[in-house]
Each structure stands twice: as C-alpha cells, then as structure tokens.
C-alpha cells in the first residue's frame, strides 16, 4: 500500500491537474443566446416604439420633477432663507441630499472601473445603466451646492477664473476641494460612459441605416464618430478604456473621501473622526449598489432581460450589498468605541444623543436599514426572491439617507453649549425640492433607456462562449461578390473568430501591410496575428497626468501666495499638503482628456466617411460577422492573387469596396 506521503503527493498532483476553465461557472448570458440575438434584444429597445408604460412613467416623473423646478425658482426669487436653516443647524437638507446623491453616484464608477480592472465579467449587463445612474445622480447632487449660494449666478466664483473682486479661492478649505472633486468626477464619468458606448452607437447607426431610418442613422453616426469595428480601433480603444478605468478607480475613492473632509476636519463632536473617509466611501458604494438594484430589477421584468441580467448578476450585487453593509456596521461600532475610549464627555454625549435624542428615530431607522437589512442577503432564498430584493434595496437607500441626516442634523443641533441647542425641521420648499430630484433623476434615466443602448452590446458578445478564438459561431456569411468602379480594396467575410485569426496570420505572412480586420467585439490574439504592436495611448495619459498635477501646484502657489496672499488661521500661504487634493483631481482630469484624445488621434476619429462604411455587407461587422479588408494601395495587392488568397483562407462573399 502507498504510504501517507505518497497519498498526499498523489492527491496534490490530482488537484494540480484541475484547470480553472474546467470548474463550473455561472453563465453570464442565459439561454445559449447568439451574437445576433444580443444585438436584436438590446437595440430593439431603442428601435421599437416606446411602450405605454414608458409614457406613463415619463409623465409622472416630469410632474414630480416640476416640484424641484418650482422650489428652486422660488428660492432664487425670494432668497436662500426659504430653506429651514437656523443656527445652530446652518446645514440642513441641502447638504444631506447632496451627500445622498453623490453616494448613489459611486456605484456606476465602481462597477465600470474597479470590476473591470478585477476582470469581473458579470459587470457587463449592468455597467451601462450604472454609469448612467452615476451621471444623473451627480447632476442631482450638484443642484444643492450651487443653489445653496443663494445668488446662483455667482457660482463661477468657485472656479479658478479671474473675477472683478481680484480675490482667488481659498484652497485650504475642503469646500473648495469639493468643487474640483465633483467637477472632475462628473466629467470623467461622462467621458467613461460615452467612450464605452461608441461601438454600440455604431451598431445602432448601421441598424437604423439598414432599416431606412435616415435621420436617426445620421444622429447615431455623428455620435459614433465613424467607428467601424477595425481591430486597430479596438486595440487603442481597449487600452484607453483600461486606462480610464485605472484613473476612475482612485477617483471614486477620492471624491467621497474629500466630501468626508467637510466634516472630519472640523471640531464638532461626532464629526472630528479619522474613520470618516473609509466610512463615507463604503457607505457610498453601499447606497449606490442599492440604487442599481432598484433600477435594474424593474428593467429586467419590463423588457424581459432575464437571460442578460441573470440570477448570478443579482447574487453578486446582493453580496456586494452584504459586504459593504457589514463595513458600514463596523464603522458604527468604531464610532461608539471612539466615543467610549476617548473619555471625552462631548463625544460620549454626541453618541447618546444620536440614539436617544430628539432625532433618535432616524438613528434606529439607519441601524435597521443599513446594518440589519443587508444581513438578510446571507440567505440564498432571499437573493432569489426578486420582489423582496427590490424592497430591501429601497430600504437600503432609506437607511443611508437617514445616516446622512444623523451625521449632519443630530450633531449640529446639540453642540458644546446647551444654550445654543436648537431643533431643525425642513421647510416646505426643501421638502418639495428634494422630492422633485427623484423626478429629475427618473426623467433622465427614462430618456436614457429610450434613446441609448442600456447594456454594453460589444462587451456582452465578448463574454459568450463562442467569442473565444477556438469556438465556431456558425454565423451566416456575407452575400454575393460585388464590383466597384473606383476600388478601395477587397473584403472577405469569415464565420468565426478562429477563422479570422488564422486568416489574419496568413495575410500577415504574405507580406501585406495596408489591411485590417472588422469585428463586432475585440477578438483576443488578433493583435498578435496581425502583427500590431502595443498601443501608444499610455504615453499621452502619463504626460497628461504629470501636466495636470503640475498645473494644480503652480496655480495654487501663484494664487494663494504670489498674487493674493490670503492669511487663514495662521496657516502657511502655500503648502503641497493642502494643494495636493486639487492637483490630484487635475492630474486625473488631464490624464483622462489626453487618454481619449490620444485614442481618437491614433484611430483617426472622428472620421464620418470611410470606404468601409459604404458596404452594406460589412455593416454586419458591428453585429455578428468578421471581415478582412485588404487595401488596393498595398504594394503587394493584386486583384486576382489577393482574391485567390482570401478564397483559399475560407473567406466568403468576397467583394470589392468602392472608394
């Protein structure tokens, strides 16, 4: 009999023989769907007439949004005093709701950026909706600091622009850091969202063109910037998208960290705590994922997207809620320990006041919805009950709103001196304004699902089993050959990624230099098969980041020390420490612009005219076919020999492209 060591060795060898690919994995797209089915399903939402429920929801959302319009109009006409701010609670619902909406906006960047870097492919069905949610939530959040100024037309004084007072901004204040953090976050989120949609906008362009709907085809064509699915496009695009994800990841952590500094750098009991930055970030992700579930579950039911938003996706989001909810609960415990261990009577009273003071109801709602409710997601039965998950997601957002109310109102209403205690209650204008922001958010989201692809079509296709280079797709091939009077070159269609990979290697070995592949999604290994080197996009990104950081440092040094020396509390006129947050945000902003600009330049975009785009057959290169195009200008091009080469490689529907 073998001894124990031999048995252990044998079992270890057996374990090593198990490959990760052989382990069972949840399907990201259910029902064994094809590439064309995914295109038809997602693009069909935009192509078909709006259902009756969409019009009813849009009308209701527009009515609710009118409350915000009315509230803000009354505020501007009358003054910011119509809000219920009174000493000591000089921050009220405006800051509560600002932090609430900013927190909701965090999940979109988390799903798109961090999960992309971690290669979590389950993000593909929900990232587009989450990104849209981010932009609309940031828009709702930006309303409050702008109108909190009272004279909203002076909001441009917050920006580093010359003004009539000849006074520069105070960059030692976290409130000024907020301006740069939120502006950078909103801008990068819009860029990330739009760049991710470019291939899908090209798909809509081709489909509307084929359907004879010229106006919408032109609109989507302008937005697609001339994208044609070229593999050289995909190479630079993937690099730029990955860099944007790398830039957005620290950005999503920094934004709510800077928001937390508004509180943590003060001396108010209950605020002055080093746990606030990680606490705020975890809470933002927590509330953001709650809103993602609130949005995608009705979409899943109304549009029949069960094969695209599967139970696996719901499970993953529920588990993220469970993890972040546990982090938030841990932060609540740490707050109690800080108050107890510090032996500071003001901190201790602040904690007791939160739980048993006049606003104690908000504290216990916060504990119940933000700590207890997520623990239900330990149960698989709960995660599989869509109605219950939807209700719990609403409770999560309720709990996180109460958390912001507890932090702001409860802490301010009772500070050091009982003689200055007060009770804050929101005015009707504040209530109407906040209520209306949900309508504003809903109107924007409904317009998004009506006119733009709600899912990343190309990324979903790349996640299918047949997207791999070793699989056969069984797709129909292009039509009959054609002839062009002014020839641009020859094109050939291939039925699978494997065929186009093998064909690309042969074309490369034949010595052709001016040729390309057209694919509906990035095919792994095609760069190597074509002999394409590494993308040069990162060089521009690095240069942009360095330029942005240096710009921030020099700008603040010039404004606060050289041009207008502003003395604040004995602090130095200039220090890299307080200049770092703004410089950091500008570094990310400049790097994002140079990344996208570099990608556009290397891909020669926008380019709304190209011979490839004129072919009716090759338009399916954004849908479910794979093509090789060899240009006539190539020195080795010969019509007969090139056609014979493509035929020998298994190309079908070989035709000339018109210049």
C-alpha positions in Angstrom: 0.0 0.0 0.0 1.2 3.5 -0.7 2.4 5.4 2.4 0.8 8.7 3.6 3.4 10.8 1.8 2.7 9.1 -1.5 -1.0 9.5 -1.0 -0.6 13.2 -0.2 1.6 13.7 -3.3 -0.9 11.9 -5.5 -3.8 13.9 -4.2 -1.8 17.1 -4.8 -0.9 16.1 -8.3 -4.6 15.4 -8.9 -5.6 18.8 -7.6 -3.0 20.5 -9.8 -4.4 18.8 -12.9 -7.8 20.6 -12.3 -7.8 23.6 -14.6 -9.8 26.7 -13.7 -11.6 26.6 -17.0 -12.9 23.1 -16.2 -14.6 24.4 -13.0 -18.3 25.1 -13.3 -19.0 28.8 -13.9 -22.3 30.7 -14.0 -23.3 31.7 -17.5 -23.2 35.4 -18.0 -25.8 35.2 -20.7 -28.5 32.6 -20.3 -30.5 30.6 -22.8 -27.5 29.8 -25.0 -28.1 33.0 -27.0 -26.2 34.1 -30.1 -24.4 37.3 -31.1 -27.3 38.5 -33.3 -29.9 37.8 -30.5 -28.0 40.0 -28.1 -27.9 42.8 -30.8 -31.6 42.4 -31.6 -32.6 42.3 -27.9 -30.8 45.4 -26.7 -31.0 47.5 -29.8 -34.7 46.6 -30.2 -35.5 48.5 -27.0 -34.3 51.7 -28.8 -35.6 50.8 -32.2 -39.2 49.9 -31.3 -41.9 52.3 -30.3 -42.0 53.3 -26.7 -44.4 51.1 -24.7 -47.4 52.6 -22.9 -45.8 52.2 -19.5 -42.8 54.3 -20.6 -45.1 57.3 -21.4 -47.0 57.0 -18.1 -43.7 56.8 -16.1 -42.3 59.7 -18.1 -45.3 61.9 -17.4 -45.3 61.0 -13.7 -41.6 61.7 -13.5 -41.9 65.0 -15.3 -44.7 66.0 -12.9 -42.5 65.1 -9.8 -39.5 67.0 -11.4 -41.6 70.1 -11.6 -41.5 70.3 -7.8 -37.7 70.9 -7.9 -38.1 73.5 -10.7 -40.8 75.3 -8.6 -38.7 75.1 -5.4 -35.6 76.4 -7.0 -37.4 79.2 -8.8 -39.0 80.3 -5.5 -35.6 80.1 -3.8 -33.9 82.3 -6.4 -36.7 84.8 -6.4 -37.0 85.0 -2.6 -33.7 84.1 -1.1 -32.0 81.1 0.5 -33.8 81.9 3.7 -36.8 79.9 2.4 -34.9 76.8 3.4 -35.2 75.9 7.1 -31.6 76.7 8.1 -31.4 78.2 11.6 -28.5 78.4 14.0 -27.0 76.0 15.1 -28.2 73.8 12.1 -26.9 76.0 9.3 -26.6 72.9 7.2 -29.8 71.1 6.6 -31.5 69.1 3.9 -29.4 70.6 1.1 -26.1 69.0 2.4 -27.9 65.8 3.5 -29.3 65.4 0.0 -26.1 66.4 -1.7 -24.1 63.7 0.1 -27.0 61.2 -0.5 -27.0 61.7 -4.3 -23.2 61.8 -4.5 -23.1 58.4 -2.7 -25.6 56.9 -5.1 -23.4 58.1 -8.0 -20.5 55.9 -6.7 -21.7 52.5 -7.8 -21.5 53.3 -11.5 -17.8 54.0 -11.4 -17.2 51.1 -9.1 -18.9 48.6 -11.5 -17.4 50.1 -14.6 -13.8 50.7 -13.3 -12.9 48.6 -10.4 -14.7 45.5 -11.5 -13.2 45.9 -15.0 -9.7 46.0 -13.5 -10.5 42.9 -11.5 -11.8 41.1 -14.6 -15.2 40.6 -13.2 -17.2 39.9 -16.3 -20.6 39.9 -14.6 -20.5 43.7 -14.7 -21.2 43.7 -18.5 -25.0 43.5 -18.1 -25.3 46.3 -15.6 -22.4 48.6 -16.1 -24.1 50.9 -18.7 -27.2 51.5 -16.6 -25.0 52.1 -13.5 -22.8 54.6 -15.4 -25.9 56.5 -16.5 -27.1 56.4 -12.9 -23.8 57.9 -11.8 -24.1 60.9 -14.2 -27.7 61.6 -13.3 -27.1 61.3 -9.6 -24.1 63.7 -9.8 -26.4 66.1 -11.7 -29.0 66.0 -8.9 -26.3 66.4 -6.3 -24.8 69.4 -8.0 -28.1 71.3 -7.6 -27.6 71.7 -3.9 -24.2 73.4 -3.5 -25.0 75.7 -6.5 -28.3 76.9 -5.1 -27.0 76.9 -1.6 -25.1 80.0 -2.7 -28.3 81.9 -2.9 -27.1 84.0 -5.8 -26.6 81.1 -8.1 -25.4 83.3 -10.9 -22.2 83.9 -8.9 -21.3 80.2 -8.9 -18.5 80.7 -11.3 -16.6 82.4 -8.5 -15.9 78.9 -7.2 -13.7 78.2 -10.3 -10.2 79.5 -10.7 -11.2 82.2 -13.1 -10.3 85.9 -13.0 -13.0 87.9 -11.3 -13.9 91.5 -10.6 -13.0 91.2 -6.9 -9.5 90.2 -7.7 -9.7 87.6 -4.9 -8.7 84.0 -5.5 -10.3 80.9 -3.9 -9.2 79.6 -0.6 -7.6 76.2 -1.4 -7.1 75.4 2.2 -10.8 74.7 2.6 -12.3 71.2 1.9 -15.4 73.0 0.4 -13.2 74.3 -2.4 -11.7 70.8 -2.8 -15.3 69.6 -3.3 -15.7 71.8 -6.3 -12.8 70.2 -8.1 -13.5 66.7 -6.9 -17.2 66.7 -8.0 -16.4 68.5 -11.3 -13.7 66.0 -12.1 -15.8 63.1 -11.1 -18.7 64.2 -13.2 -16.6 65.0 -16.2 -14.6 61.7 -16.1 -17.8 59.7 -15.6 -19.4 61.3 -18.7 -16.3 60.6 -20.7 -16.1 57.0 -19.5 -19.8 56.5 -20.2 -19.6 58.0 -23.7 -16.4 56.2 -24.7 -17.9 52.9 -23.6 -20.9 53.5 -25.8 -19.1 54.3 -29.1 -19.1 50.8 -30.5 -22.7 50.3 -29.6 -23.7 53.6 -31.1 -22.1 52.4 -34.3 -24.2 49.3 -34.2 -27.4 51.4 -33.8 -26.1 53.5 -36.7 -25.8 50.5 -39.0 -29.2 49.1 -37.9 -31.1 52.3 -38.5 -29.4 52.7 -41.9 -30.4 49.2 -42.9 -34.0 50.0 -41.8 -34.1 53.1 -43.9 -34.5 55.5 -41.0 -32.0 58.1 -42.2 -32.4 60.8 -39.6 -31.7 58.6 -36.6 -28.9 56.8 -38.6 -27.2 60.2 -39.1 -27.6 61.2 -35.4 -26.1 57.9 -34.2 -23.5 58.1 -36.9 -22.4 61.5 -35.6 -22.2 60.2 -32.1 -20.3 57.1 -33.2 -17.6 59.3 -34.8 -17.1 57.0 -37.7 -16.4 53.8 -35.7 -16.1 50.8 -38.0 -15.0 47.9 -35.7 -11.5 47.9 -37.1 -9.1 45.8 -35.0 -6.7 48.7 -35.0 -9.5 50.7 -33.4 -10.2 48.0 -30.9 -6.5 47.9 -29.9 -6.3 51.6 -29.0 -9.9 51.6 -27.6 -9.3 48.8 -25.2 -6.1 50.4 -23.9 -7.8 53.8 -23.5 -10.8 52.2 -21.7 -8.5 50.3 -19.4 -6.5 53.5 -18.5 -9.8 55.4 -17.9 -10.8 52.6 -15.5 -7.4 52.9 -13.8 -7.9 56.7 -13.5 -11.5 56.4 -12.3 -10.7 53.8 -9.5 -8.7 56.2 -7.3 -11.1 59.0 -8.3 -14.1 57.2 -6.9 -12.2 56.7 -3.7 -11.0 60.3 -3.5 -14.4 62.0 -4.2 -16.2 60.8 -1.2 -13.0 61.0 0.9 -12.9 64.7 0.1 -16.6 65.0 0.8 -15.9 63.5 4.2 -13.2 66.1 4.9 -16.0 68.7 5.1 -16.9 67.1 8.4 -13.7 65.3 9.6 -11.5 68.5 9.7 -14.0 70.3 11.9 -14.1 70.3 15.7 -17.8 69.4 16.0 -18.4 66.3 18.3 -19.4 63.4 16.1 -17.6 64.8 13.1 -13.9 65.0 14.1 -13.0 61.4 13.3 -10.4 59.7 11.1 -12.8 56.9 10.3 -15.0 59.3 8.2 -13.1 58.8 4.8 -13.3 55.0 4.6 -16.7 55.1 6.3 -18.1 57.5 3.7 -16.6 55.5 0.8 -18.1 52.2 2.0 -21.4 53.9 2.6 -21.4 55.5 -0.9 -20.8 52.1 -2.6 -23.4 50.6 -0.3 -26.2 53.1 -1.3 -25.1 53.1 -4.9 -25.5 49.3 -5.3 -28.9 49.6 -3.6 -30.0 52.1 -6.3 -28.6 49.9 -9.0 -30.8 47.0 -7.9 -33.7 49.4 -7.6 -33.3 50.3 -11.3 -32.3 47.1 -13.0 -34.9 44.8 -11.4 -37.9 46.7 -13.0 -36.0 46.9 -16.3 -35.3 43.2 -16.1 -39.0 42.4 -15.7 -40.4 45.0 -18.1 -38.1 44.2 -21.0 -37.7 40.5 -20.4 -34.0 40.7 -19.8 -33.8 37.5 -17.7 -31.2 36.0 -20.0 -29.0 39.1 -19.8 -29.5 40.1 -16.1 -29.4 36.6 -14.7 -29.7 35.3 -11.1 -25.9 35.3 -11.0 -25.8 39.1 -11.5 -28.4 39.6 -8.8 -26.5 37.3 -6.4 -23.3 39.3 -7.0 -24.9 42.6 -6.3 -26.6 41.3 -3.2 -23.3 40.0 -1.9 -21.7 43.4 -2.5 -24.5 44.9 -0.5 -23.9 42.4 2.2 -20.1 43.2 2.3 -20.4 47.0 2.2 -23.4 46.9 4.7 -21.2 45.0 7.1 -18.4 47.6 6.6 -20.9 50.3 7.4 -22.0 48.4 10.6 -18.4 48.0 11.6 -17.9 51.8 11.2 -20.9 52.4 13.5 -19.3 50.2 16.1 -15.9 52.0 15.8 -17.7 55.3 16.3 -19.1 54.0 19.6 -15.6 52.8 20.6 -14.1 56.2 19.8 -16.7 57.9 22.0 -16.2 55.5 24.9 -12.4 55.0 24.8 -11.6 58.7 24.4 -13.4 59.5 27.7 -14.4 62.8 26.0 -17.7 63.8 27.6 -18.7 65.7 24.4 -18.1 62.7 22.2 -19.9 60.4 24.6 -22.9 62.7 24.8 -22.9 63.1 21.0 -23.3 59.3 20.6 -26.0 59.1 23.2 -27.8 62.0 21.6 -27.8 60.2 18.3 -29.5 57.2 19.7 -31.8 58.7 22.3 -32.1 62.4 21.5 -34.9 64.2 19.6 -33.7 62.6 16.3 -33.3 59.1 17.7 -35.9 57.7 15.3 -33.5 58.5 12.4 -30.7 56.7 14.2 -32.7 53.5 14.7 -34.0 53.5 11.1 -30.4 53.9 10.0 -29.3 50.9 12.1 -32.2 48.8 10.9 -32.0 49.5 7.2 -28.2 49.9 6.9 -27.0 47.1 9.2 -29.8 44.6 9.8 -31.4 44.6 6.4 -28.2 43.6 4.4 -27.7 40.6 6.7 -30.8 39.0 5.1 -28.7 38.5 1.9 -26.8 35.7 3.6 -29.8 33.6 2.6 -30.0 32.3 -1.0 -33.8 32.2 -0.8 -33.8 35.9 -0.2 -31.5 36.6 -3.1 -33.7 34.6 -5.4 -36.8 36.5 -4.5 -36.8 39.5 -6.9 -39.7 41.3 -5.1 -38.0 41.0 -1.7 -34.6 42.1 -3.1 -36.3 45.2 -4.7 -37.9 46.1 -1.4 -34.7 45.6 0.5 -32.8 47.8 -2.0 -35.3 50.6 -1.2 -34.8 50.1 2.5 -31.0 50.4 2.0 -31.4 53.8 0.4 -33.8 54.9 3.1 -31.2 53.9 5.7 -28.4 55.7 4.0 -30.4 58.9 3.8 -31.1 58.7 7.5 -27.4 58.1 8.1 -26.6 61.5 6.4 -29.4 63.1 8.4 -28.0 61.7 11.7 -24.4 62.9 10.9 -25.4 66.4 9.9 -28.5 67.4 11.8 -28.1 65.5 15.0 -24.5 66.6 15.5 -25.2 70.2 14.8 -28.4 70.6 16.8 -26.7 69.9 20.1 -23.0 71.0 20.4 -20.9 72.2 23.3 -23.3 74.7 24.9 -26.9 73.8 25.8 -27.8 77.4 25.5 -27.2 77.2 21.7 -29.1 73.9 21.2 -31.9 74.0 18.6 -34.3 71.9 16.6 -34.2 71.7 12.9 -37.1 70.8 10.6 -37.1 71.2 6.8 -39.3 73.8 5.2 -41.9 73.0 2.6 -39.5 74.4 -0.1 -36.8 72.0 1.0 -39.2 69.0 1.0 -40.5 69.8 -2.4 -37.1 70.4 -3.9 -35.8 67.1 -2.6 -38.9 65.2 -3.7 -38.6 66.7 -7.1 -35.0 65.5 -7.6 -36.3 61.9 -7.8 -38.4 63.1 -10.7 -35.4 64.8 -12.3 -33.4 61.6 -11.9 -36.3 59.4 -13.3 -36.8 61.7 -16.4 -33.1 61.5 -17.3 -33.0 57.7 -16.8 -36.1 57.1 -18.8 -34.7 59.2 -21.7 -31.5 57.1 -21.4 -33.3 53.8 -21.8 -35.4 55.1 -24.7 -32.6 56.5 -26.9 -29.4 54.8 -25.9 -28.3 51.1 -25.5 -28.9 50.2 -21.9 -26.3 47.4 -22.0 -22.8 47.1 -23.4 -23.5 45.1 -26.5 -19.9 44.5 -27.6 -18.8 43.5 -24.1 -21.7 41.1 -23.7 -20.8 39.5 -27.0 -17.2 39.1 -25.9 -18.4 37.2 -22.8 -20.2 34.5 -24.8 -18.5 31.1 -25.2 -18.4 31.4 -29.0 -16.4 34.6 -28.6 -13.3 32.7 -27.9 -10.8 32.1 -30.7 -11.3 28.3 -30.5 -15.0 28.3 -31.0 -17.1 28.2 -34.1 -20.0 30.6 -34.2 -22.0 29.1 -37.1 -23.0 32.6 -38.3 -24.3 33.2 -41.8 -21.8 34.6 -44.3 -21.9 37.7 -46.4 -23.8 38.0 -49.7 -22.6 37.7 -53.3 -19.5 39.4 -54.6 -19.7 42.9 -56.0 -17.6 45.1 -58.2 -16.7 48.7 -57.7 -15.7 51.3 -60.4 -13.3 53.0 -58.0 -11.9 50.2 -55.9 -10.7 50.7 -52.4 -9.8 47.1 -51.9 -11.2 43.6 -51.3 -13.1 42.3 -48.4 -14.0 38.8 -47.2 -16.3 37.5 -44.5 -15.4 34.8 -42.1 -17.7 32.7 -40.0 -15.9 32.6 -36.6 -13.2 34.3 -34.6 -11.0 31.2 -35.1 -11.2 31.5 -38.9 -10.4 35.3 -38.9 -7.4 34.7 -36.6 -6.0 32.0 -38.9 -6.7 34.1 -42.0 -5.0 37.2 -40.4 -1.9 35.2 -39.7 -1.7 34.1 -43.3 -2.3 37.6 -44.7 0.4 39.0 -42.4 2.8 36.2 -43.5 2.0 37.1 -47.2 3.6 40.5 -46.6 0.6 42.7 -46.7 0.8 45.9 -44.7 -2.3 48.0 -45.5 -5.1 45.8 -44.3 -7.4 45.4 -41.3 -9.9 43.2 -39.6 -13.5 44.2 -38.8 -15.0 42.5 -35.8 -18.1 43.1 -33.6 -16.0 42.9 -30.4 -12.3 42.7 -29.6 -11.0 39.2 -30.5 -8.2 38.0 -28.2 -5.0 37.3 -30.1 -5.9 39.2 -33.2 -3.3 42.0 -32.5 -0.6 39.4 -32.4 -2.0 37.6 -35.5 -1.9 41.0 -37.4 1.5 42.0 -36.1 0.2 45.1 -34.3 2.4 46.4 -31.6 1.4 47.8 -28.2 -0.8 50.8 -28.2 0.8 54.2 -27.7 -2.1 55.6 -25.7 -0.4 55.3 -22.3 2.3 57.8 -23.3 -0.3 60.6 -23.7 -2.0 59.5 -20.4 1.2 59.8 -18.4 2.1 63.2 -20.0 -1.4 64.5 -19.3 -1.3 63.3 -15.6 2.0 65.0 -15.0 0.9 68.2 -16.7 -2.3 68.3 -14.6 -0.6 67.8 -11.3 2.0 70.4 -12.0 -0.7 72.8 -13.2 -2.6 72.4 -9.9 0.5 73.1 -7.8 1.7 76.1 -9.8 -1.9 77.5 -10.0 -2.4 77.4 -6.2 1.1 78.7 -5.5 0.5 81.6 -7.8 -3.0 82.4 -6.5 -2.6 82.0 -2.7 1.0 83.1 -2.2 2.2 85.3 -5.0 -0.8 87.1 -6.4 -3.1 87.3 -3.4 -1.6 86.2 -0.1 -4.6 85.1 1.9 -3.9 84.5 5.6 -6.2 81.8 7.1 -5.9 80.8 10.7 -2.1 81.1 10.8 -1.7 78.5 8.1 1.1 78.9 5.5 0.4 80.8 2.4 1.3 77.7 0.3 1.9 74.1 1.2 1.9 71.0 -1.0 -0.3 69.3 1.5 -3.4 71.4 1.1 -2.6 71.9 -2.6 -2.5 68.1 -3.2 -6.3 67.3 -3.4 -6.9 69.9 -6.2 -3.6 68.9 -8.0 -4.6 65.2 -7.7 -8.0 65.9 -9.3 -6.5 67.9 -12.1 -4.0 65.2 -12.8 -6.8 62.7 -13.3 -8.8 65.1 -15.4 -5.9 66.0 -17.7 -4.9 62.3 -18.0 -8.5 61.4 -18.9 -8.6 64.0 -21.7 -5.2 63.1 -23.1 -6.2 59.4 -23.0 -9.3 59.9 -25.0 -7.7 62.4 -27.3 -4.8 60.0 -27.9 -7.2 57.2 -28.7 -9.1 59.4 -31.2 -5.9 60.6 -32.9 -4.4 57.1 -33.2 -7.7 55.8 -34.6 -8.1 58.9 -36.9 -11.5 59.6 -35.3 -13.8 61.3 -35.8 -13.9 60.2 -39.5 -17.5 60.1 -40.7 -16.6 59.0 -44.2 -14.6 55.8 -45.0 -15.0 53.4 -47.9 -15.6 50.5 -45.4 -18.7 52.2 -44.1 -20.3 52.3 -47.6 -20.6 48.5 -47.9 -23.9 47.1 -47.0 -22.5 43.7 -46.1 -19.7 44.9 -44.0 -22.1 46.8 -41.8 -22.7 43.5 -40.1 -19.2 43.7 -38.8 -20.7 45.6 -35.8 -23.3 42.8 -35.4 -22.3 39.2 -35.9 -19.8 38.8 -38.8 -16.0 39.0 -39.1 -14.2 40.6 -42.1 -10.7 41.1 -43.5 -10.2 44.1 -45.7 -7.1 44.5 -47.9 -6.5 47.9 -49.4 -5.7 48.4 -53.1 -2.9 50.8 -52.1 -0.8 48.0 -50.6 2.3 47.3 -52.7 1.6 43.5 -52.7 -2.0 44.0 -53.8 -3.1 42.2 -57.0 -6.8 41.8 -57.6 -6.6 38.2 -58.8 -4.0 36.9 -56.4 -5.5 38.7 -53.4 -8.9 37.3 -54.2 -7.4 33.8 -54.6 -5.6 34.2 -51.2 -8.9 35.2 -49.4 -10.8 32.4 -51.1 -8.1 29.9 -50.0 -8.3 31.1 -46.5 -12.1 30.3 -46.4 -13.3 33.9 -47.0 -16.9 34.2 -48.3 -18.8 36.9 -50.1 -15.5 38.4 -51.4 -16.3 41.7 -53.0 -14.6 45.0 -53.9 -15.2 48.0 -51.8 -15.9 51.3 -53.5 -13.7 54.2 -52.7 
